[in-house]
């Protein structure tokens, strides 16, 4: 499983100076979920049951899948709005100079029009000198969003780089919030899971955090012993956000294979999210806007 978790390494968090810009982008609530650790056993057990023909998990109780509603409710990524479609024929170096304020060198480039996540982390580590400069704060916010895209939301199999082409969607932060990032994340994850069903494929990218959150919400049999209540005006996935993340019990894929093999139909939650959760989601949208 590939995930860089670039926004929460140790005690690192988004600088408070750029949080208003991240909120304008519509991605801030999802960025905070990067603190949740990934349980490899759960993710692998579900990927083993993924059927590319139907885009569903083939479970003993029935077939089920992750939907756009799950993305919106669990992670808080927008699923309505403009499709994430843009030019692939871009001058990445010129775009980075214009929107990141730096001229790229060999240390920044991975291959093609991609940037190293490690370079972004080091190049934009010190914000103290620019707290009173609005344009530089926008640059830092764009760099932080790029790290989130390449490290958590749209992760490739290296989990070390991110495409420069995403910069074209964050020229203005208000416009960034009009794109359906959640739809792009889900379709990307679908493709990664389809590729991962090939025995010759060793890695899976995409937003694998979404698989785990969905499994916890839909399969009570897999839920760790501590279940926190949902938080007001936050995605449902926030209830798994606690200090030191005590929710990872067993990390053995054999453990979760057995649980899924013995799961009965009544042990899977088929009902849509409650009206209370939907109202909670509406509160998130109002806060982001």
DOSE-239534 format. One record per residue (C-alpha): x, y, z; residue in one letter; residue number from 1. Coordinates in Angstrom, 1 decimal. Layout:
BEGIN
X:Y:Z:a:NUM
...
***
This chain:
BEGIN
0.0:0.0:0.0:x:1
1.4:3.4:-1.0:x:2
0.7:6.5:1.1:x:3
3.1:9.2:1.9:x:4
1.0:10.9:4.6:x:5
2.9:14.1:3.9:x:6
0.9:16.4:6.1:x:7
1.3:14.6:9.5:x:8
4.8:13.4:10.1:x:9
5.5:13.6:13.8:x:10
3.8:16.8:15.1:x:11
3.7:18.5:11.7:x:12
0.4:20.2:10.9:x:13
-0.7:22.8:8.4:x:14
0.6:26.2:9.5:x:15
-2.3:28.2:10.9:x:16
-1.5:31.0:8.6:x:17
-2.6:29.0:5.5:x:18
-5.7:27.3:7.1:x:19
-8.1:30.0:5.8:x:20
-6.8:29.3:2.2:x:21
-7.1:25.5:2.7:x:22
-10.6:26.0:3.8:x:23
-11.3:28.1:0.7:x:24
-10.0:25.3:-1.4:x:25
-12.6:22.9:0.0:x:26
-9.9:20.3:1.0:x:27
-9.1:21.3:4.6:x:28
-11.5:18.8:6.3:x:29
-10.0:15.9:4.3:x:30
-6.4:17.0:4.9:x:31
-6.9:16.6:8.7:x:32
-7.8:12.9:8.2:x:33
-4.2:12.2:7.2:x:34
-3.4:11.5:10.9:x:35
-5.3:8.2:10.8:x:36
-3.0:5.2:10.5:x:37
-3.7:2.6:7.9:x:38
-4.4:-1.0:8.8:x:39
-2.8:-3.1:6.1:x:40
-4.7:-6.2:7.0:x:41
-8.1:-4.6:6.4:x:42
-7.1:-2.9:3.1:x:43
-5.5:-6.1:1.7:x:44
-8.5:-8.3:2.7:x:45
-10.9:-6.1:0.9:x:46
-8.7:-5.6:-2.2:x:47
-8.5:-9.4:-2.5:x:48
-12.3:-9.4:-2.8:x:49
-12.5:-6.6:-5.4:x:50
-14.1:-7.6:-8.7:x:51
-13.0:-5.5:-11.7:x:52
-16.0:-6.7:-13.8:x:53
-18.5:-5.1:-11.5:x:54
-16.4:-2.7:-9.4:x:55
-17.7:-4.2:-6.2:x:56
-16.3:-6.2:-3.2:x:57
-17.5:-9.8:-3.5:x:58
-18.4:-10.7:0.1:x:59
-20.0:-13.8:1.5:x:60
-23.2:-11.8:2.4:x:61
-23.5:-10.0:-1.0:x:62
-21.7:-7.5:-3.2:x:63
-21.0:-4.0:-2.0:x:64
-19.0:-1.0:-3.1:x:65
-17.8:2.5:-2.1:x:66
-20.0:5.2:-3.4:x:67
-19.8:8.9:-3.9:x:68
-21.9:9.4:-0.9:x:69
-19.4:7.5:1.2:x:70
-16.6:9.8:-0.1:x:71
-18.6:12.9:0.8:x:72
-19.8:11.7:4.2:x:73
-16.7:9.9:5.4:x:74
-13.9:12.1:4.1:x:75
-15.6:15.4:3.3:x:76
-14.2:15.7:-0.2:x:77
-16.7:17.5:-2.6:x:78
-18.3:15.1:-5.1:x:79
-20.5:17.8:-6.9:x:80
-19.1:20.4:-9.2:x:81
-16.8:20.7:-12.2:x:82
-15.0:17.6:-13.4:x:83
-11.3:17.5:-12.7:x:84
-10.4:17.8:-16.4:x:85
-7.5:20.0:-17.6:x:86
-4.7:20.1:-20.1:x:87
-2.0:17.4:-19.9:x:88
0.2:19.3:-22.3:x:89
1.5:21.9:-19.8:x:90
4.8:23.7:-19.3:x:91
5.3:22.4:-15.8:x:92
8.5:24.4:-15.1:x:93
6.9:27.6:-16.1:x:94
3.7:26.8:-14.2:x:95
5.7:26.1:-11.0:x:96
7.6:29.3:-11.4:x:97
4.4:31.3:-11.7:x:98
2.3:29.6:-9.0:x:99
5.0:28.2:-6.6:x:100
7.4:31.1:-7.0:x:101
10.5:29.0:-7.6:x:102
12.6:28.0:-10.6:x:103
12.9:24.2:-10.5:x:104
16.2:22.3:-10.4:x:105
17.2:18.7:-10.6:x:106
16.6:18.2:-6.9:x:107
12.9:19.1:-7.4:x:108
12.1:17.0:-10.4:x:109
11.2:13.3:-10.3:x:110
10.4:12.4:-13.9:x:111
8.4:14.1:-16.6:x:112
6.1:16.8:-15.2:x:113
6.3:15.6:-11.6:x:114
7.7:17.0:-8.4:x:115
9.3:15.2:-5.5:x:116
7.1:15.3:-2.4:x:117
10.3:15.4:-0.3:x:118
11.4:18.6:-2.2:x:119
8.0:20.2:-1.5:x:120
8.3:19.4:2.2:x:121
11.8:20.9:2.5:x:122
11.4:23.9:0.1:x:123
8.2:25.1:1.8:x:124
9.0:24.3:5.4:x:125
9.6:27.8:6.8:x:126
6.6:30.1:6.6:x:127
7.6:32.5:9.4:x:128
9.3:34.9:7.0:x:129
6.1:35.3:4.9:x:130
3.3:35.5:7.4:x:131
2.5:39.1:6.3:x:132
2.8:38.4:2.5:x:133
-0.5:37.2:1.1:x:134
1.0:36.0:-2.2:x:135
3.6:33.9:-0.5:x:136
0.9:32.4:1.8:x:137
-1.0:31.3:-1.3:x:138
2.2:29.7:-2.6:x:139
2.7:27.8:0.7:x:140
-1.0:26.7:0.5:x:141
-0.6:25.4:-3.0:x:142
2.5:23.4:-2.0:x:143
0.6:21.9:0.9:x:144
-2.3:20.9:-1.3:x:145
0.1:19.3:-3.8:x:146
1.6:17.2:-1.0:x:147
-1.9:16.1:0.1:x:148
-2.8:15.2:-3.5:x:149
0.4:13.2:-4.1:x:150
0.7:11.7:-0.7:x:151
-2.9:10.8:0.3:x:152
-5.7:11.6:-2.2:x:153
-4.3:10.6:-5.7:x:154
-1.2:8.6:-4.8:x:155
0.7:6.8:-7.5:x:156
2.6:3.6:-6.9:x:157
5.8:5.4:-5.8:x:158
4.1:7.7:-3.2:x:159
7.1:10.0:-3.8:x:160
5.9:12.4:-6.5:x:161
3.0:14.5:-7.6:x:162
2.1:15.8:-11.1:x:163
2.5:19.5:-11.7:x:164
-0.7:19.5:-13.7:x:165
-2.8:19.8:-10.6:x:166
-1.5:23.4:-10.2:x:167
-3.9:24.5:-12.9:x:168
-6.8:23.7:-10.6:x:169
-5.6:25.9:-7.7:x:170
-4.8:29.2:-9.4:x:171
-7.6:30.7:-7.4:x:172
-8.6:29.0:-4.1:x:173
-12.3:29.8:-4.5:x:174
-12.2:28.1:-7.9:x:175
-10.4:25.1:-6.5:x:176
-13.4:24.4:-4.3:x:177
-15.7:24.2:-7.4:x:178
-14.1:20.9:-8.6:x:179
-15.4:17.5:-7.7:x:180
-12.2:16.2:-6.0:x:181
-14.0:13.4:-4.3:x:182
-15.3:12.0:-7.6:x:183
-11.7:12.1:-9.0:x:184
-10.4:10.4:-5.9:x:185
-13.0:7.6:-6.0:x:186
-12.5:6.9:-9.7:x:187
-8.7:6.8:-9.2:x:188
-9.1:4.4:-6.3:x:189
-11.4:2.2:-8.5:x:190
-8.6:2.0:-11.1:x:191
-5.9:1.2:-8.5:x:192
-8.0:-1.6:-7.0:x:193
-8.7:-3.1:-10.5:x:194
-5.0:-3.0:-11.3:x:195
-4.1:-4.5:-7.9:x:196
-6.2:-7.7:-8.6:x:197
-3.5:-8.7:-11.0:x:198
-1.1:-11.1:-9.2:x:199
1.9:-9.5:-10.9:x:200
1.1:-6.1:-9.3:x:201
2.8:-5.6:-6.0:x:202
1.6:-2.1:-5.0:x:203
-1.7:-0.1:-4.8:x:204
-2.0:3.7:-4.7:x:205
-5.0:5.9:-4.5:x:206
-6.9:7.0:-1.4:x:207
-6.6:3.8:0.5:x:208
-7.7:5.5:3.7:x:209
-11.2:5.6:2.1:x:210
-11.2:1.7:2.0:x:211
-10.5:1.5:5.7:x:212
-13.0:4.2:6.8:x:213
-15.7:2.5:4.6:x:214
-14.9:-0.9:6.1:x:215
-15.2:0.4:9.6:x:216
-18.5:2.1:9.0:x:217
-20.2:-0.7:7.0:x:218
-18.8:-3.8:8.9:x:219
-19.2:-3.5:12.7:x:220
-17.5:-6.9:13.0:x:221
-14.3:-5.2:11.9:x:222
-14.5:-2.2:14.1:x:223
-11.9:-1.7:16.8:x:224
-13.1:-1.8:20.4:x:225
-13.2:2.0:20.8:x:226
-15.9:3.7:18.7:x:227
-16.0:7.4:19.1:x:228
-19.2:9.5:18.5:x:229
-19.4:11.6:15.4:x:230
-18.2:15.2:15.7:x:231
-20.4:18.1:14.8:x:232
-19.7:19.9:11.5:x:233
-17.0:17.4:10.6:x:234
-16.8:14.4:8.2:x:235
-18.0:11.1:9.8:x:236
-14.4:9.8:9.5:x:237
-13.3:12.3:12.2:x:238
-14.6:10.0:14.9:x:239
-11.6:7.8:14.3:x:240
-9.2:10.8:14.9:x:241
-7.8:10.5:18.4:x:242
-4.4:10.9:19.9:x:243
-2.0:8.2:18.9:x:244
-4.8:6.6:16.9:x:245
-5.6:3.6:19.2:x:246
-7.9:2.0:16.6:x:247
-5.5:-0.3:14.9:x:248
-6.0:-3.7:16.5:x:249
-4.7:-6.6:14.4:x:250
-2.7:-5.9:11.3:x:251
-2.9:-9.5:10.0:x:252
-4.6:-10.0:6.7:x:253
-5.4:-13.6:7.7:x:254
-7.4:-12.2:10.7:x:255
-9.6:-10.1:8.4:x:256
-9.9:-12.8:5.8:x:257
-11.5:-15.0:8.5:x:258
-13.8:-12.2:9.6:x:259
-15.0:-11.5:6.1:x:260
-15.4:-15.2:5.3:x:261
-17.7:-15.7:8.3:x:262
-19.6:-12.4:8.0:x:263
-23.4:-12.9:7.7:x:264
-25.7:-10.6:5.7:x:265
-27.1:-9.0:8.9:x:266
-23.6:-8.1:10.0:x:267
-23.1:-5.6:7.1:x:268
-24.8:-2.2:7.4:x:269
-26.8:-1.7:4.1:x:270
-28.8:1.3:5.2:x:271
-28.0:4.8:3.8:x:272
-26.5:7.3:6.1:x:273
-29.0:8.8:8.5:x:274
-30.6:12.2:8.2:x:275
-28.5:13.4:11.1:x:276
-25.3:12.5:9.2:x:277
-26.6:14.2:6.1:x:278
-27.4:17.3:8.2:x:279
-23.8:17.1:9.5:x:280
-22.5:17.0:5.9:x:281
-24.5:20.1:5.0:x:282
-22.9:21.9:8.0:x:283
-19.5:21.0:6.6:x:284
-20.3:22.4:3.2:x:285
-21.5:25.7:4.8:x:286
-18.3:26.0:6.8:x:287
-16.0:25.3:3.8:x:288
-17.9:27.9:1.7:x:289
***
